[in-house]
């Protein structure tokens, strides 16, 4: 099940399924560390609805890596 979820969400990341949601949270954060943390929490909450922690980590790291740098 985890293998399927990782492959499925990898394809969905490449297609850009989560880009609008992540871009919205990044625009709202405006570089404030507290807002960045809250955006990460909200993104993880939205993504984790499928119940798989691995894909949540993959999506959050891919979406917020540039913002964290």
N, C-alpha and C positions, 0 to 999 in steps of 0.2 A: 504494500500500500504506500509506503514512504517512497519507494522508487518511482511509482507512478506519479505521486504528488510532486516530487522534485522535477521529473521530466515535464509534466504538464505545466507547472508554474514557470519553468525555465522557458518554455515556448511562449507562454503568456507574457513574460517579461520582455522577450525579444520582440513580440508583436506590439507591445506598448499598452497593454491593458491597464496597468496601474499608473501610467504616467500622468494622466490628468489629476488623479487624487494626490499623488506625491507633489506635483507642481503646485497645486493649491496650498498644501501644507507648507511648502518651502517659501512661497510668496508671503504667506501670513507670518512666518517666523522672522523674516527680515534680519537674520543674524543674531538675534537675542538668544542666549543659551537656554533659558527657561522655555522659550517658545519652540526652540529646536527639539528639546526633550519632549515637550508635549506633542509636537508633530510626529515624532517617532513613536510615541505611545499610541496615538490615534491611528497611525498607519498600521502598527502591529496589531491593534485591536480589530481593525477592519479586515486585515489579511488572515488573522488567526481563526476566523469563523469556521474554516474548514477543519480545524482541529489538529493541524500538523505544524509542529514547532520548527522543523527544518525549513520549510518553505517560508515561514514567517521571517526567519533569520536571513534567508537568501534575498527576499524582497526588500527588507529594511536596509540591509547593507548595500544592495545595489542602488536603491533609491536615494539614500542619504550619504553616500560615501563622499561625494563632492562637497556637500554642505558641512560634513564633519571636518574636512581638511581646512 
